[in-house]
Amino acid sequence: MKAIVHEQIPGLDGLAFQEIREPSVGVNEVKVKLKTAGLNRRDVSVTGRREDGADSLVLGSDGVGVIEAVGAEVNGWKPGDEVIINPGIGWVQNGDAPPKGFQIVGLPDDGTFAEYYVVNEQYIERKPTSLNWDEAGVIALAGLTAYRAVFTRGNIQAGNTVLLPGIGSGVLTYALKFLKAIGARVIVTSRSEAKLETAKSLGADRGVLTTSDWQETLSDETIDVVIESVGKATFQKSIEAVRRGGTIVMFGATTEDVVEFDLRQFFYGQYNLLGTTMGSVEELQEMLAFVEKHEIKPEIDQMFTLDQYAEAFEYLRDSNNFGKVGFRIE
């Protein structure tokens, strides 16, 4: 089968599109013929984390397709079923944090940027009928991350005001749509005026340039929660923007990981800082039901073919997207 693999050389130079062996099916596994798969910033990050001489690895955490074969002990699934791949392995019930042994598809084991993917039957979900193949293929990782950040960790309610720094990523476009579906007020920031206008067309109540003075610009707002994913470039500004006693939910760091902030200011302000990543099987099921109930559609920026892997990875690396990027596999 054809697949996007990473091997030998750290970074994007180690990517290749090549023929590899088709996976076989175990007794509790299903073999899925993939239709589409979402490209995530994690995939770009993985290429930089692998060492010189690393073995071949199929990248990709998201995917949707049709079951082609099932193992002898599989129950409840059959060939022809349309399914979404759960990007997380080993986290079934919702909890404060993922259990020991939790892994994300696409590292350390092979992922979804291939014609076929084999997985334990526990880690697939039925494709919502409201989503087409492109939409279903890009929803799991980013949609799940946004759902846990907004609801499980942030506990955001109707009427809350939420700040989303760096709008444009897949996760934040989902967060924007989820928040508007429950009646929250949403403020977004971006370095791009065009992205601010696009966000407002999707329901954002206000757009602010990331480079502006947030304290001054947002002095007339009471921000209850900030959903942060930028990192060092905006972290201090987020603390200064959120109300005293407010919450910062952090799921990523697209700029530098290490930040410094004034602890005295932080504890006197009674702020809450919550980390989050991905989510459980239960939360994935809840997210997919929420999407169907509220008729939410993923915001798709661009779809590529697998042989356009270099262009796709560079496009996402450079943050040219507004919304999701993915691959059409057939």
Secondary structure as a PSIPRED ss2 file (coil, helix, strand):
# PSIPRED VFORMAT (PSIPRED V4.0)

   1 M C   1.000  0.000  0.000
   2 K E   0.000  0.000  1.000
   3 A E   0.000  0.000  1.000
   4 I E   0.000  0.000  1.000
   5 V E   0.000  0.000  1.000
   6 H E   0.000  0.000  1.000
   7 E C   1.000  0.000  0.000
   8 Q C   1.000  0.000  0.000
   9 I C   1.000  0.000  0.000
  10 P C   1.000  0.000  0.000
  11 G C   1.000  0.000  0.000
  12 L H   0.000  1.000  0.000
  13 D H   0.000  1.000  0.000
  14 G H   0.000  1.000  0.000
  15 L E   0.000  0.000  1.000
  16 A E   0.000  0.000  1.000
  17 F E   0.000  0.000  1.000
  18 Q E   0.000  0.000  1.000
  19 E E   0.000  0.000  1.000
  20 I C   1.000  0.000  0.000
  21 R C   1.000  0.000  0.000
  22 E C   1.000  0.000  0.000
  23 P C   1.000  0.000  0.000
  24 S C   1.000  0.000  0.000
  25 V C   1.000  0.000  0.000
  26 G C   1.000  0.000  0.000
  27 V C   1.000  0.000  0.000
  28 N C   1.000  0.000  0.000
  29 E E   0.000  0.000  1.000
  30 V E   0.000  0.000  1.000
  31 K E   0.000  0.000  1.000
  32 V E   0.000  0.000  1.000
  33 K E   0.000  0.000  1.000
  34 L E   0.000  0.000  1.000
  35 K E   0.000  0.000  1.000
  36 T E   0.000  0.000  1.000
  37 A E   0.000  0.000  1.000
  38 G E   0.000  0.000  1.000
  39 L E   0.000  0.000  1.000
  40 N C   1.000  0.000  0.000
  41 R H   0.000  1.000  0.000
  42 R H   0.000  1.000  0.000
  43 D H   0.000  1.000  0.000
  44 V H   0.000  1.000  0.000
  45 S H   0.000  1.000  0.000
  46 V H   0.000  1.000  0.000
  47 T H   0.000  1.000  0.000
  48 G H   0.000  1.000  0.000
  49 R H   0.000  1.000  0.000
  50 R C   1.000  0.000  0.000
  51 E C   1.000  0.000  0.000
  52 D C   1.000  0.000  0.000
  53 G C   1.000  0.000  0.000
  54 A C   1.000  0.000  0.000
  55 D C   1.000  0.000  0.000
  56 S C   1.000  0.000  0.000
  57 L E   0.000  0.000  1.000
  58 V E   0.000  0.000  1.000
  59 L C   1.000  0.000  0.000
  60 G C   1.000  0.000  0.000
  61 S C   1.000  0.000  0.000
  62 D C   1.000  0.000  0.000
  63 G C   1.000  0.000  0.000
  64 V E   0.000  0.000  1.000
  65 G E   0.000  0.000  1.000
  66 V E   0.000  0.000  1.000
  67 I E   0.000  0.000  1.000
  68 E E   0.000  0.000  1.000
  69 A E   0.000  0.000  1.000
  70 V E   0.000  0.000  1.000
  71 G C   1.000  0.000  0.000
  72 A C   1.000  0.000  0.000
  73 E C   1.000  0.000  0.000
  74 V C   1.000  0.000  0.000
  75 N C   1.000  0.000  0.000
  76 G C   1.000  0.000  0.000
  77 W C   1.000  0.000  0.000
  78 K C   1.000  0.000  0.000
  79 P C   1.000  0.000  0.000
  80 G C   1.000  0.000  0.000
  81 D C   1.000  0.000  0.000
  82 E E   0.000  0.000  1.000
  83 V E   0.000  0.000  1.000
  84 I E   0.000  0.000  1.000
  85 I E   0.000  0.000  1.000
  86 N C   1.000  0.000  0.000
  87 P C   1.000  0.000  0.000
  88 G E   0.000  0.000  1.000
  89 I E   0.000  0.000  1.000
  90 G C   1.000  0.000  0.000
  91 W C   1.000  0.000  0.000
  92 V C   1.000  0.000  0.000
  93 Q C   1.000  0.000  0.000
  94 N C   1.000  0.000  0.000
  95 G C   1.000  0.000  0.000
  96 D C   1.000  0.000  0.000
  97 A C   1.000  0.000  0.000
  98 P C   1.000  0.000  0.000
  99 P C   1.000  0.000  0.000
 100 K C   1.000  0.000  0.000
 101 G C   1.000  0.000  0.000
 102 F C   1.000  0.000  0.000
 103 Q E   0.000  0.000  1.000
 104 I E   0.000  0.000  1.000
 105 V C   1.000  0.000  0.000
 106 G C   1.000  0.000  0.000
 107 L E   0.000  0.000  1.000
 108 P C   1.000  0.000  0.000
 109 D C   1.000  0.000  0.000
 110 D C   1.000  0.000  0.000
 111 G C   1.000  0.000  0.000
 112 T C   1.000  0.000  0.000
 113 F C   1.000  0.000  0.000
 114 A E   0.000  0.000  1.000
 115 E C   1.000  0.000  0.000
 116 Y E   0.000  0.000  1.000
 117 Y E   0.000  0.000  1.000
 118 V E   0.000  0.000  1.000
 119 V E   0.000  0.000  1.000
 120 N E   0.000  0.000  1.000
 121 E H   0.000  1.000  0.000
 122 Q H   0.000  1.000  0.000
 123 Y H   0.000  1.000  0.000
 124 I E   0.000  0.000  1.000
 125 E E   0.000  0.000  1.000
 126 R E   0.000  0.000  1.000
 127 K C   1.000  0.000  0.000
 128 P C   1.000  0.000  0.000
 129 T C   1.000  0.000  0.000
 130 S C   1.000  0.000  0.000
 131 L C   1.000  0.000  0.000
 132 N C   1.000  0.000  0.000
 133 W H   0.000  1.000  0.000
 134 D H   0.000  1.000  0.000
 135 E H   0.000  1.000  0.000
 136 A H   0.000  1.000  0.000
 137 G H   0.000  1.000  0.000
 138 V C   1.000  0.000  0.000
 139 I C   1.000  0.000  0.000
 140 A H   0.000  1.000  0.000
 141 L H   0.000  1.000  0.000
 142 A H   0.000  1.000  0.000
 143 G H   0.000  1.000  0.000
 144 L H   0.000  1.000  0.000
 145 T H   0.000  1.000  0.000
 146 A H   0.000  1.000  0.000
 147 Y H   0.000  1.000  0.000
 148 R H   0.000  1.000  0.000
 149 A H   0.000  1.000  0.000
 150 V H   0.000  1.000  0.000
 151 F H   0.000  1.000  0.000
 152 T H   0.000  1.000  0.000
 153 R H   0.000  1.000  0.000
 154 G C   1.000  0.000  0.000
 155 N C   1.000  0.000  0.000
 156 I C   1.000  0.000  0.000
 157 Q C   1.000  0.000  0.000
 158 A C   1.000  0.000  0.000
 159 G C   1.000  0.000  0.000
 160 N C   1.000  0.000  0.000
 161 T E   0.000  0.000  1.000
 162 V E   0.000  0.000  1.000
 163 L E   0.000  0.000  1.000
 164 L E   0.000  0.000  1.000
 165 P C   1.000  0.000  0.000
 166 G C   1.000  0.000  0.000
 167 I C   1.000  0.000  0.000
 168 G C   1.000  0.000  0.000
 169 S C   1.000  0.000  0.000
 170 G H   0.000  1.000  0.000
 171 V H   0.000  1.000  0.000
 172 L H   0.000  1.000  0.000
 173 T H   0.000  1.000  0.000
 174 Y H   0.000  1.000  0.000
 175 A H   0.000  1.000  0.000
 176 L H   0.000  1.000  0.000
 177 K H   0.000  1.000  0.000
 178 F H   0.000  1.000  0.000
 179 L H   0.000  1.000  0.000
 180 K H   0.000  1.000  0.000
 181 A H   0.000  1.000  0.000
 182 I H   0.000  1.000  0.000
 183 G C   1.000  0.000  0.000
 184 A C   1.000  0.000  0.000
 185 R E   0.000  0.000  1.000
 186 V E   0.000  0.000  1.000
 187 I E   0.000  0.000  1.000
 188 V E   0.000  0.000  1.000
 189 T E   0.000  0.000  1.000
 190 S E   0.000  0.000  1.000
 191 R C   1.000  0.000  0.000
 192 S C   1.000  0.000  0.000
 193 E H   0.000  1.000  0.000
 194 A H   0.000  1.000  0.000
 195 K H   0.000  1.000  0.000
 196 L H   0.000  1.000  0.000
 197 E H   0.000  1.000  0.000
 198 T H   0.000  1.000  0.000
 199 A H   0.000  1.000  0.000
 200 K H   0.000  1.000  0.000
 201 S H   0.000  1.000  0.000
 202 L C   1.000  0.000  0.000
 203 G C   1.000  0.000  0.000
 204 A C   1.000  0.000  0.000
 205 D C   1.000  0.000  0.000
 206 R E   0.000  0.000  1.000
 207 G E   0.000  0.000  1.000
 208 V E   0.000  0.000  1.000
 209 L E   0.000  0.000  1.000
 210 T C   1.000  0.000  0.000
 211 T C   1.000  0.000  0.000
 212 S C   1.000  0.000  0.000
 213 D C   1.000  0.000  0.000
 214 W H   0.000  1.000  0.000
 215 Q H   0.000  1.000  0.000
 216 E H   0.000  1.000  0.000
 217 T H   0.000  1.000  0.000
 218 L C   1.000  0.000  0.000
 219 S C   1.000  0.000  0.000
 220 D C   1.000  0.000  0.000
 221 E C   1.000  0.000  0.000
 222 T C   1.000  0.000  0.000
 223 I E   0.000  0.000  1.000
 224 D E   0.000  0.000  1.000
 225 V E   0.000  0.000  1.000
 226 V E   0.000  0.000  1.000
 227 I E   0.000  0.000  1.000
 228 E E   0.000  0.000  1.000
 229 S C   1.000  0.000  0.000
 230 V C   1.000  0.000  0.000
 231 G C   1.000  0.000  0.000
 232 K H   0.000  1.000  0.000
 233 A H   0.000  1.000  0.000
 234 T H   0.000  1.000  0.000
 235 F H   0.000  1.000  0.000
 236 Q H   0.000  1.000  0.000
 237 K H   0.000  1.000  0.000
 238 S H   0.000  1.000  0.000
 239 I H   0.000  1.000  0.000
 240 E H   0.000  1.000  0.000
 241 A H   0.000  1.000  0.000
 242 V E   0.000  0.000  1.000
 243 R E   0.000  0.000  1.000
 244 R E   0.000  0.000  1.000
 245 G E   0.000  0.000  1.000
 246 G E   0.000  0.000  1.000
 247 T E   0.000  0.000  1.000
 248 I E   0.000  0.000  1.000
 249 V E   0.000  0.000  1.000
 250 M E   0.000  0.000  1.000
 251 F C   1.000  0.000  0.000
 252 G C   1.000  0.000  0.000
 253 A C   1.000  0.000  0.000
 254 T C   1.000  0.000  0.000
 255 T C   1.000  0.000  0.000
 256 E C   1.000  0.000  0.000
 257 D C   1.000  0.000  0.000
 258 V C   1.000  0.000  0.000
 259 V C   1.000  0.000  0.000
 260 E C   1.000  0.000  0.000
 261 F C   1.000  0.000  0.000
 262 D C   1.000  0.000  0.000
 263 L H   0.000  1.000  0.000
 264 R H   0.000  1.000  0.000
 265 Q H   0.000  1.000  0.000
 266 F H   0.000  1.000  0.000
 267 F H   0.000  1.000  0.000
 268 Y H   0.000  1.000  0.000
 269 G C   1.000  0.000  0.000
 270 Q C   1.000  0.000  0.000
 271 Y C   1.000  0.000  0.000
 272 N E   0.000  0.000  1.000
 273 L E   0.000  0.000  1.000
 274 L E   0.000  0.000  1.000
 275 G E   0.000  0.000  1.000
 276 T C   1.000  0.000  0.000
 277 T C   1.000  0.000  0.000
 278 M C   1.000  0.000  0.000
 279 G C   1.000  0.000  0.000
 280 S C   1.000  0.000  0.000
 281 V H   0.000  1.000  0.000
 282 E H   0.000  1.000  0.000
 283 E H   0.000  1.000  0.000
 284 L H   0.000  1.000  0.000
 285 Q H   0.000  1.000  0.000
 286 E H   0.000  1.000  0.000
 287 M H   0.000  1.000  0.000
 288 L H   0.000  1.000  0.000
 289 A H   0.000  1.000  0.000
 290 F H   0.000  1.000  0.000
 291 V H   0.000  1.000  0.000
 292 E H   0.000  1.000  0.000
 293 K H   0.000  1.000  0.000
 294 H C   1.000  0.000  0.000
 295 E C   1.000  0.000  0.000
 296 I C   1.000  0.000  0.000
 297 K C   1.000  0.000  0.000
 298 P C   1.000  0.000  0.000
 299 E C   1.000  0.000  0.000
 300 I E   0.000  0.000  1.000
 301 D E   0.000  0.000  1.000
 302 Q E   0.000  0.000  1.000
 303 M E   0.000  0.000  1.000
 304 F E   0.000  0.000  1.000
 305 T E   0.000  0.000  1.000
 306 L H   0.000  1.000  0.000
 307 D H   0.000  1.000  0.000
 308 Q H   0.000  1.000  0.000
 309 Y H   0.000  1.000  0.000
 310 A H   0.000  1.000  0.000
 311 E H   0.000  1.000  0.000
 312 A H   0.000  1.000  0.000
 313 F H   0.000  1.000  0.000
 314 E H   0.000  1.000  0.000
 315 Y H   0.000  1.000  0.000
 316 L H   0.000  1.000  0.000
 317 R H   0.000  1.000  0.000
 318 D C   1.000  0.000  0.000
 319 S C   1.000  0.000  0.000
 320 N C   1.000  0.000  0.000
 321 N C   1.000  0.000  0.000
 322 F C   1.000  0.000  0.000
 323 G C   1.000  0.000  0.000
 324 K E   0.000  0.000  1.000
 325 V E   0.000  0.000  1.000
 326 G E   0.000  0.000  1.000
 327 F E   0.000  0.000  1.000
 328 R E   0.000  0.000  1.000
 329 I C   1.000  0.000  0.000
 330 E C   1.000  0.000  0.000
